Amino acid sequence: MLVEEHCSNYQRRDIEVVDYQMYTLDGTGLWFRGPQEFDRSSRGYISCVGAAQTLGCFCDSPYPRLIAEQLGEPVLNLGYGGAGPRFFARQPEVIDYVNRGRLAIIQIMSGRSEDNHLFSSGGLELLTRRSDGKQMGADVAWDSILESRYLWRRSPIAQSSLRSLCRAVGKQRLKRLVEETRSAWVDSYVRLLEQITVPKVILWFSRREPDYEIGFDRVLDVFADYPQLVNAGMVAQVAAMGDAYIKCTTRRGSPQPLVHRLTGEPVQVCLADDRDDFGTAMWSENDYYPSPGMHEDAARMILDYLSTAG
Protein backbone atom coordinates (compact mmCIF):
# COMPACT_ATOMS: atom_id res chain seq x y z
CA MET A 1 0.00 0.00 0.00
CA LEU A 2 1.38 3.39 -0.96
CA VAL A 3 1.73 6.00 1.77
CA GLU A 4 1.41 9.67 0.87
CA GLU A 5 4.41 11.49 2.32
CA HIS A 6 5.56 15.06 2.76
CA CYS A 7 7.94 15.86 -0.09
CA SER A 8 10.46 18.67 0.24
CA ASN A 9 9.99 21.20 -2.56
CA TYR A 10 13.66 21.46 -3.45
CA GLN A 11 12.86 21.62 -7.16
CA ARG A 12 10.98 24.90 -6.76
CA ARG A 13 13.40 26.31 -4.19
CA ASP A 14 16.60 25.54 -6.07
CA ILE A 15 15.62 25.66 -9.75
CA GLU A 16 17.87 28.64 -10.52
CA VAL A 17 20.87 26.72 -9.17
CA VAL A 18 20.18 23.14 -10.30
CA ASP A 19 17.43 21.16 -12.02
CA TYR A 20 16.86 17.97 -10.06
CA GLN A 21 14.66 16.45 -12.80
CA MET A 22 12.38 15.08 -10.09
CA TYR A 23 10.19 12.10 -11.03
CA THR A 24 7.89 9.62 -9.33
CA LEU A 25 9.62 6.26 -8.97
CA ASP A 26 7.33 3.64 -10.47
CA GLY A 27 5.23 1.86 -7.88
CA THR A 28 6.35 3.94 -4.88
CA GLY A 29 4.36 7.17 -5.13
CA LEU A 30 7.54 8.99 -4.02
CA TRP A 31 9.54 11.67 -5.81
CA PHE A 32 13.26 11.16 -6.34
CA ARG A 33 16.00 12.88 -8.28
CA GLY A 34 16.32 12.08 -11.96
CA PRO A 35 17.06 11.47 -14.67
CA GLN A 36 14.37 8.81 -14.77
CA GLU A 37 16.14 5.59 -15.69
CA PHE A 38 14.53 2.99 -13.45
CA ASP A 39 11.28 1.05 -13.30
CA ARG A 40 10.05 -2.27 -11.93
CA SER A 41 11.94 -4.20 -14.62
CA SER A 42 15.35 -2.76 -13.66
CA ARG A 43 17.96 -5.07 -12.15
CA GLY A 44 21.62 -5.19 -11.11
CA TYR A 45 22.25 -1.54 -10.21
CA ILE A 46 23.70 0.21 -7.16
CA SER A 47 21.22 1.99 -4.88
CA CYS A 48 22.09 5.02 -2.76
CA VAL A 49 19.69 5.40 0.16
CA GLY A 50 19.71 8.63 2.16
CA ALA A 51 18.40 12.11 2.73
CA ALA A 52 19.03 15.48 1.05
CA GLN A 53 22.79 14.88 1.21
CA THR A 54 22.40 11.86 -1.07
CA LEU A 55 19.87 13.62 -3.29
CA GLY A 56 22.49 16.34 -3.70
CA CYS A 57 20.97 19.70 -2.86
CA PHE A 58 22.65 22.53 -4.82
CA CYS A 59 24.93 20.00 -6.53
CA ASP A 60 24.73 19.24 -10.25
CA SER A 61 26.66 15.98 -9.87
CA PRO A 62 26.06 14.35 -6.47
CA TYR A 63 28.03 11.29 -5.47
CA PRO A 64 25.50 8.76 -6.91
CA ARG A 65 25.85 10.38 -10.34
CA LEU A 66 29.64 10.59 -10.07
CA ILE A 67 29.78 6.88 -9.23
CA ALA A 68 27.53 6.04 -12.18
CA GLU A 69 29.66 8.06 -14.58
CA GLN A 70 32.89 6.47 -13.38
CA LEU A 71 31.56 2.90 -13.38
CA GLY A 72 29.56 3.26 -16.56
CA GLU A 73 26.57 1.58 -14.93
CA PRO A 74 23.26 2.76 -13.47
CA VAL A 75 23.05 4.06 -9.91
CA LEU A 76 19.64 4.68 -8.35
CA ASN A 77 19.57 7.87 -6.27
CA LEU A 78 17.11 7.28 -3.43
CA GLY A 79 17.89 10.50 -1.58
CA TYR A 80 14.72 11.91 0.03
CA GLY A 81 14.66 15.30 1.72
CA GLY A 82 14.39 15.17 5.51
CA ALA A 83 14.43 11.38 5.64
CA GLY A 84 15.72 9.26 8.49
CA PRO A 85 15.97 5.48 8.76
CA ARG A 86 12.38 5.17 10.01
CA PHE A 87 11.13 6.66 6.73
CA PHE A 88 12.78 4.03 4.54
CA ALA A 89 12.02 1.19 6.95
CA ARG A 90 8.32 1.78 6.28
CA GLN A 91 8.60 1.93 2.47
CA PRO A 92 8.44 -1.69 1.21
CA GLU A 93 8.17 -0.60 -2.42
CA VAL A 94 11.44 1.33 -2.12
CA ILE A 95 13.11 -1.59 -0.32
CA ASP A 96 12.04 -3.80 -3.22
CA TYR A 97 13.99 -1.55 -5.60
CA VAL A 98 17.03 -1.75 -3.33
CA ASN A 99 16.88 -5.55 -3.22
CA ARG A 100 16.65 -5.82 -7.01
CA GLY A 101 20.01 -4.11 -7.26
CA ARG A 102 23.44 -5.59 -6.56
CA LEU A 103 24.61 -3.27 -3.77
CA ALA A 104 23.15 -0.66 -1.42
CA ILE A 105 25.02 2.39 -0.14
CA ILE A 106 23.14 3.58 2.93
CA GLN A 107 23.81 7.02 4.35
CA ILE A 108 23.96 7.68 8.08
CA MET A 109 20.89 9.93 8.34
CA SER A 110 19.79 12.46 10.92
CA GLY A 111 18.49 11.51 14.35
CA ARG A 112 16.05 14.41 14.45
CA SER A 113 13.86 12.62 11.86
CA GLU A 114 12.84 10.07 14.47
CA ASP A 115 9.89 9.37 16.75
CA ASN A 116 9.74 9.83 20.51
CA HIS A 117 6.98 10.11 23.09
CA LEU A 118 6.46 13.83 22.38
CA PHE A 119 6.67 13.93 18.57
CA SER A 120 5.80 11.60 15.72
CA SER A 121 7.86 11.91 12.56
CA GLY A 122 7.05 9.15 10.11
CA GLY A 123 10.82 9.24 9.63
CA LEU A 124 10.86 12.81 8.31
CA GLU A 125 12.14 16.09 9.74
CA LEU A 126 8.67 17.67 9.81
CA LEU A 127 7.40 16.58 13.23
CA THR A 128 3.89 16.34 14.65
CA ARG A 129 3.41 17.13 18.33
CA ARG A 130 1.42 14.29 19.81
CA SER A 131 -0.38 16.46 22.38
CA ASP A 132 -2.16 18.71 19.87
CA GLY A 133 -1.34 17.45 16.36
CA LYS A 134 0.58 20.61 15.44
CA GLN A 135 3.25 20.19 12.76
CA MET A 136 6.59 21.96 13.03
CA GLY A 137 10.19 21.59 11.95
CA ALA A 138 12.48 19.62 14.24
CA ASP A 139 14.48 22.67 15.35
CA VAL A 140 11.34 24.47 16.52
CA ALA A 141 9.93 21.33 18.11
CA TRP A 142 13.03 20.59 20.16
CA ASP A 143 13.57 24.23 21.07
CA SER A 144 10.10 24.25 22.62
CA ILE A 145 11.32 21.61 25.08
CA LEU A 146 14.48 23.51 25.98
CA GLU A 147 12.59 26.73 26.59
CA SER A 148 9.69 25.00 28.32
CA ARG A 149 7.59 27.69 26.67
CA TYR A 150 4.40 26.03 27.70
CA LEU A 151 5.38 26.95 31.29
CA TRP A 152 6.97 30.37 31.32
CA ARG A 153 5.23 32.10 28.44
CA ARG A 154 1.83 31.63 30.02
CA SER A 155 2.79 33.71 33.04
CA PRO A 156 4.16 37.28 32.77
CA ILE A 157 5.75 36.87 36.18
CA ALA A 158 7.49 33.69 35.11
CA GLN A 159 9.11 35.49 32.19
CA SER A 160 11.66 37.02 34.55
CA SER A 161 11.68 35.15 37.84
CA LEU A 162 11.07 31.58 36.71
CA ARG A 163 12.54 31.40 33.24
CA SER A 164 15.91 30.13 34.44
CA LEU A 165 14.17 27.43 36.45
CA CYS A 166 12.01 26.50 33.49
CA ARG A 167 15.09 26.22 31.28
CA ALA A 168 16.72 23.93 33.83
CA VAL A 169 13.63 21.73 33.79
CA GLY A 170 13.67 21.88 30.00
CA LYS A 171 17.29 20.72 29.89
CA GLN A 172 16.51 17.64 31.98
CA ARG A 173 13.53 16.79 29.79
CA LEU A 174 15.71 17.34 26.73
CA LYS A 175 18.41 14.96 27.99
CA ARG A 176 15.84 12.22 28.47
CA LEU A 177 14.37 12.94 25.04
CA VAL A 178 17.81 12.66 23.43
CA GLU A 179 18.36 9.22 24.97
CA GLU A 180 14.93 8.02 23.86
CA THR A 181 15.30 9.38 20.33
CA ARG A 182 18.78 7.99 19.84
CA SER A 183 17.62 4.54 20.91
CA ALA A 184 14.66 4.72 18.52
CA TRP A 185 17.01 5.80 15.70
CA VAL A 186 19.19 2.72 16.16
CA ASP A 187 16.08 0.53 16.25
CA SER A 188 14.89 2.08 12.98
CA TYR A 189 18.21 1.25 11.33
CA VAL A 190 17.92 -2.32 12.57
CA ARG A 191 14.48 -2.61 10.94
CA LEU A 192 15.73 -0.99 7.74
CA LEU A 193 18.89 -3.04 7.36
CA GLU A 194 17.13 -6.31 8.19
CA GLN A 195 14.91 -5.75 5.16
CA ILE A 196 17.81 -5.20 2.77
CA THR A 197 19.14 -8.48 1.40
CA VAL A 198 21.89 -7.20 -0.91
CA PRO A 199 25.36 -6.22 0.36
CA LYS A 200 25.19 -3.03 2.40
CA VAL A 201 27.79 -0.25 2.58
CA ILE A 202 27.19 2.19 5.44
CA LEU A 203 28.26 5.75 4.56
CA TRP A 204 29.15 8.53 6.98
CA PHE A 205 29.05 11.76 4.93
CA SER A 206 29.47 14.92 6.96
CA ARG A 207 31.59 17.97 7.71
CA ARG A 208 32.14 16.70 11.26
CA GLU A 209 33.55 13.60 12.89
CA PRO A 210 31.03 11.08 14.27
CA ASP A 211 31.83 11.89 17.89
CA TYR A 212 30.85 15.25 19.35
CA GLU A 213 30.43 16.89 22.74
CA ILE A 214 26.72 17.39 23.26
CA GLY A 215 25.47 20.51 25.05
CA PHE A 216 22.02 21.49 26.23
CA ASP A 217 22.07 25.29 26.22
CA ARG A 218 20.89 25.55 22.61
CA VAL A 219 19.24 23.18 20.17
CA LEU A 220 22.28 23.60 17.91
CA ASP A 221 24.45 22.23 20.73
CA VAL A 222 22.12 19.24 21.10
CA PHE A 223 21.93 18.43 17.40
CA ALA A 224 25.42 19.41 16.15
CA ASP A 225 26.05 19.53 12.40
CA TYR A 226 24.40 16.94 10.16
CA PRO A 227 23.57 14.16 10.93
CA GLN A 228 21.89 15.76 13.93
CA LEU A 229 21.93 13.88 17.27
CA VAL A 230 24.12 11.09 15.90
CA ASN A 231 27.31 10.21 17.77
CA ALA A 232 30.11 7.70 17.37
CA GLY A 233 28.44 5.01 19.47
CA MET A 234 25.33 5.10 17.31
CA VAL A 235 27.39 4.96 14.13
CA ALA A 236 29.32 1.95 15.43
CA GLN A 237 26.09 0.06 16.08
CA VAL A 238 24.82 0.75 12.56
CA ALA A 239 28.16 0.10 10.87
CA ALA A 240 28.31 -3.33 12.52
CA MET A 241 25.15 -4.30 10.64
CA GLY A 242 26.65 -3.50 7.24
CA ASP A 243 29.12 -5.33 5.04
CA ALA A 244 31.40 -2.30 4.92
CA TYR A 245 31.69 1.15 6.45
CA ILE A 246 33.01 4.28 4.72
CA LYS A 247 33.70 7.44 6.70
CA CYS A 248 33.84 10.56 4.56
CA THR A 249 34.44 13.63 6.70
CA THR A 250 35.17 16.63 4.50
CA ARG A 251 34.57 20.36 4.25
CA ARG A 252 36.04 20.89 0.80
CA GLY A 253 34.25 23.73 -0.98
CA SER A 254 31.94 24.51 1.95
CA PRO A 255 30.34 27.00 2.21
CA GLN A 256 29.36 26.96 -1.45
CA PRO A 257 28.41 30.23 -3.21
CA LEU A 258 25.10 29.83 -5.04
CA VAL A 259 25.17 30.76 -8.71
CA HIS A 260 22.65 30.60 -11.53
CA ARG A 261 23.01 27.33 -13.43
CA LEU A 262 22.69 29.10 -16.81
CA THR A 263 24.42 32.46 -16.30
CA GLY A 264 26.87 31.79 -13.48
CA GLU A 265 25.69 34.93 -11.71
CA PRO A 266 25.20 34.95 -7.92
CA VAL A 267 21.66 34.12 -6.81
CA GLN A 268 19.66 33.87 -3.61
CA VAL A 269 17.18 31.14 -2.79
CA CYS A 270 14.17 31.62 -0.54
CA LEU A 271 13.69 28.83 2.00
CA ALA A 272 9.94 29.48 2.08
CA ASP A 273 9.81 28.06 -1.45
CA ASP A 274 10.48 24.72 0.22
CA ARG A 275 8.31 25.09 3.34
CA ASP A 276 6.24 28.00 4.63
CA ASP A 277 7.47 27.62 8.20
CA PHE A 278 11.00 28.57 7.11
CA GLY A 279 9.77 32.16 6.79
CA THR A 280 11.60 34.75 4.69
CA ALA A 281 15.15 33.44 5.15
CA MET A 282 17.32 33.83 2.05
CA TRP A 283 20.52 31.94 1.22
CA SER A 284 23.25 33.31 -1.02
CA GLU A 285 25.51 30.41 -0.11
CA ASN A 286 25.05 26.79 0.87
CA ASP A 287 26.50 26.31 4.34
CA TYR A 288 24.46 23.23 5.23
CA TYR A 289 24.28 20.61 2.48
CA PRO A 290 27.44 18.96 1.10
CA SER A 291 29.21 21.05 -1.52
CA PRO A 292 30.18 19.70 -4.97
CA GLY A 293 33.72 19.19 -3.67
CA MET A 294 32.43 17.15 -0.76
CA HIS A 295 30.43 14.96 -3.16
CA GLU A 296 33.59 14.38 -5.18
CA ASP A 297 35.39 13.26 -2.02
CA ALA A 298 32.57 10.85 -1.12
CA ALA A 299 32.45 9.42 -4.63
CA ARG A 300 36.22 8.86 -4.64
CA MET A 301 36.11 6.95 -1.35
CA ILE A 302 33.18 4.82 -2.52
CA LEU A 303 34.90 4.06 -5.82
CA ASP A 304 38.10 3.11 -3.98
CA TYR A 305 36.10 0.64 -1.91
CA LEU A 306 34.31 -0.79 -4.94
CA SER A 307 37.61 -1.29 -6.77
CA THR A 308 38.97 -3.42 -3.94
CA ALA A 309 35.73 -5.23 -3.09
CA GLY A 310 35.36 -6.57 -6.62
C-alpha positions in Angstrom: 0.0 0.0 0.0 1.4 3.4 -1.0 1.7 6.0 1.8 1.4 9.7 0.9 4.4 11.5 2.3 5.6 15.1 2.8 7.9 15.9 -0.1 10.5 18.7 0.2 10.0 21.2 -2.6 13.7 21.5 -3.4 12.9 21.6 -7.2 11.0 24.9 -6.8 13.4 26.3 -4.2 16.6 25.5 -6.1 15.6 25.7 -9.7 17.9 28.6 -10.5 20.9 26.7 -9.2 20.2 23.1 -10.3 17.4 21.2 -12.0 16.9 18.0 -10.1 14.7 16.4 -12.8 12.4 15.1 -10.1 10.2 12.1 -11.0 7.9 9.6 -9.3 9.6 6.3 -9.0 7.3 3.6 -10.5 5.2 1.9 -7.9 6.4 3.9 -4.9 4.4 7.2 -5.1 7.5 9.0 -4.0 9.5 11.7 -5.8 13.3 11.2 -6.3 16.0 12.9 -8.3 16.3 12.1 -12.0 17.1 11.5 -14.7 14.4 8.8 -14.8 16.1 5.6 -15.7 14.5 3.0 -13.4 11.3 1.1 -13.3 10.0 -2.3 -11.9 11.9 -4.2 -14.6 15.4 -2.8 -13.7 18.0 -5.1 -12.1 21.6 -5.2 -11.1 22.3 -1.5 -10.2 23.7 0.2 -7.2 21.2 2.0 -4.9 22.1 5.0 -2.8 19.7 5.4 0.2 19.7 8.6 2.2 18.4 12.1 2.7 19.0 15.5 1.1 22.8 14.9 1.2 22.4 11.9 -1.1 19.9 13.6 -3.3 22.5 16.3 -3.7 21.0 19.7 -2.9 22.7 22.5 -4.8 24.9 20.0 -6.5 24.7 19.2 -10.2 26.7 16.0 -9.9 26.1 14.4 -6.5 28.0 11.3 -5.5 25.5 8.8 -6.9 25.9 10.4 -10.3 29.6 10.6 -10.1 29.8 6.9 -9.2 27.5 6.0 -12.2 29.7 8.1 -14.6 32.9 6.5 -13.4 31.6 2.9 -13.4 29.6 3.3 -16.6 26.6 1.6 -14.9 23.3 2.8 -13.5 23.1 4.1 -9.9 19.6 4.7 -8.3 19.6 7.9 -6.3 17.1 7.3 -3.4 17.9 10.5 -1.6 14.7 11.9 0.0 14.7 15.3 1.7 14.4 15.2 5.5 14.4 11.4 5.6 15.7 9.3 8.5 16.0 5.5 8.8 12.4 5.2 10.0 11.1 6.7 6.7 12.8 4.0 4.5 12.0 1.2 6.9 8.3 1.8 6.3 8.6 1.9 2.5 8.4 -1.7 1.2 8.2 -0.6 -2.4 11.4 1.3 -2.1 13.1 -1.6 -0.3 12.0 -3.8 -3.2 14.0 -1.5 -5.6 17.0 -1.7 -3.3 16.9 -5.5 -3.2 16.6 -5.8 -7.0 20.0 -4.1 -7.3 23.4 -5.6 -6.6 24.6 -3.3 -3.8 23.1 -0.7 -1.4 25.0 2.4 -0.1 23.1 3.6 2.9 23.8 7.0 4.4 24.0 7.7 8.1 20.9 9.9 8.3 19.8 12.5 10.9 18.5 11.5 14.3 16.0 14.4 14.4 13.9 12.6 11.9 12.8 10.1 14.5 9.9 9.4 16.8 9.7 9.8 20.5 7.0 10.1 23.1 6.5 13.8 22.4 6.7 13.9 18.6 5.8 11.6 15.7 7.9 11.9 12.6 7.0 9.2 10.1 10.8 9.2 9.6 10.9 12.8 8.3 12.1 16.1 9.7 8.7 17.7 9.8 7.4 16.6 13.2 3.9 16.3 14.7 3.4 17.1 18.3 1.4 14.3 19.8 -0.4 16.5 22.4 -2.2 18.7 19.9 -1.3 17.5 16.4 0.6 20.6 15.4 3.2 20.2 12.8 6.6 22.0 13.0 10.2 21.6 12.0 12.5 19.6 14.2 14.5 22.7 15.3 11.3 24.5 16.5 9.9 21.3 18.1 13.0 20.6 20.2 13.6 24.2 21.1 10.1 24.2 22.6 11.3 21.6 25.1 14.5 23.5 26.0 12.6 26.7 26.6 9.7 25.0 28.3 7.6 27.7 26.7 4.4 26.0 27.7 5.4 27.0 31.3 7.0 30.4 31.3 5.2 32.1 28.4 1.8 31.6 30.0 2.8 33.7 33.0 4.2 37.3 32.8 5.7 36.9 36.2 7.5 33.7 35.1 9.1 35.5 32.2 11.7 37.0 34.5 11.7 35.1 37.8 11.1 31.6 36.7 12.5 31.4 33.2 15.9 30.1 34.4 14.2 27.4 36.5 12.0 26.5 33.5 15.1 26.2 31.3 16.7 23.9 33.8 13.6 21.7 33.8 13.7 21.9 30.0 17.3 20.7 29.9 16.5 17.6 32.0 13.5 16.8 29.8 15.7 17.3 26.7 18.4 15.0 28.0 15.8 12.2 28.5 14.4 12.9 25.0 17.8 12.7 23.4 18.4 9.2 25.0 14.9 8.0 23.9 15.3 9.4 20.3 18.8 8.0 19.8 17.6 4.5 20.9 14.7 4.7 18.5 17.0 5.8 15.7 19.2 2.7 16.2 16.1 0.5 16.3 14.9 2.1 13.0 18.2 1.2 11.3 17.9 -2.3 12.6 14.5 -2.6 10.9 15.7 -1.0 7.7 18.9 -3.0 7.4 17.1 -6.3 8.2 14.9 -5.7 5.2 17.8 -5.2 2.8 19.1 -8.5 1.4 21.9 -7.2 -0.9 25.4 -6.2 0.4 25.2 -3.0 2.4 27.8 -0.2 2.6 27.2 2.2 5.4 28.3 5.7 4.6 29.2 8.5 7.0 29.0 11.8 4.9 29.5 14.9 7.0 31.6 18.0 7.7 32.1 16.7 11.3 33.5 13.6 12.9 31.0 11.1 14.3 31.8 11.9 17.9 30.8 15.3 19.4 30.4 16.9 22.7 26.7 17.4 23.3 25.5 20.5 25.0 22.0 21.5 26.2 22.1 25.3 26.2 20.9 25.5 22.6 19.2 23.2 20.2 22.3 23.6 17.9 24.5 22.2 20.7 22.1 19.2 21.1 21.9 18.4 17.4 25.4 19.4 16.1 26.1 19.5 12.4 24.4 16.9 10.2 23.6 14.2 10.9 21.9 15.8 13.9 21.9 13.9 17.3 24.1 11.1 15.9 27.3 10.2 17.8 30.1 7.7 17.4 28.4 5.0 19.5 25.3 5.1 17.3 27.4 5.0 14.1 29.3 2.0 15.4 26.1 0.1 16.1 24.8 0.7 12.6 28.2 0.1 10.9 28.3 -3.3 12.5 25.2 -4.3 10.6 26.7 -3.5 7.2 29.1 -5.3 5.0 31.4 -2.3 4.9 31.7 1.2 6.5 33.0 4.3 4.7 33.7 7.4 6.7 33.8 10.6 4.6 34.4 13.6 6.7 35.2 16.6 4.5 34.6 20.4 4.2 36.0 20.9 0.8 34.3 23.7 -1.0 31.9 24.5 2.0 30.3 27.0 2.2 29.4 27.0 -1.5 28.4 30.2 -3.2 25.1 29.8 -5.0 25.2 30.8 -8.7 22.6 30.6 -11.5 23.0 27.3 -13.4 22.7 29.1 -16.8 24.4 32.5 -16.3 26.9 31.8 -13.5 25.7 34.9 -11.7 25.2 35.0 -7.9 21.7 34.1 -6.8 19.7 33.9 -3.6 17.2 31.1 -2.8 14.2 31.6 -0.5 13.7 28.8 2.0 9.9 29.5 2.1 9.8 28.1 -1.5 10.5 24.7 0.2 8.3 25.1 3.3 6.2 28.0 4.6 7.5 27.6 8.2 11.0 28.6 7.1 9.8 32.2 6.8 11.6 34.8 4.7 15.2 33.4 5.2 17.3 33.8 2.1 20.5 31.9 1.2 23.2 33.3 -1.0 25.5 30.4 -0.1 25.1 26.8 0.9 26.5 26.3 4.3 24.5 23.2 5.2 24.3 20.6 2.5 27.4 19.0 1.1 29.2 21.1 -1.5 30.2 19.7 -5.0 33.7 19.2 -3.7 32.4 17.1 -0.8 30.4 15.0 -3.2 33.6 14.4 -5.2 35.4 13.3 -2.0 32.6 10.9 -1.1 32.5 9.4 -4.6 36.2 8.9 -4.6 36.1 6.9 -1.4 33.2 4.8 -2.5 34.9 4.1 -5.8 38.1 3.1 -4.0 36.1 0.6 -1.9 34.3 -0.8 -4.9 37.6 -1.3 -6.8 39.0 -3.4 -3.9 35.7 -5.2 -3.1 35.4 -6.6 -6.6 
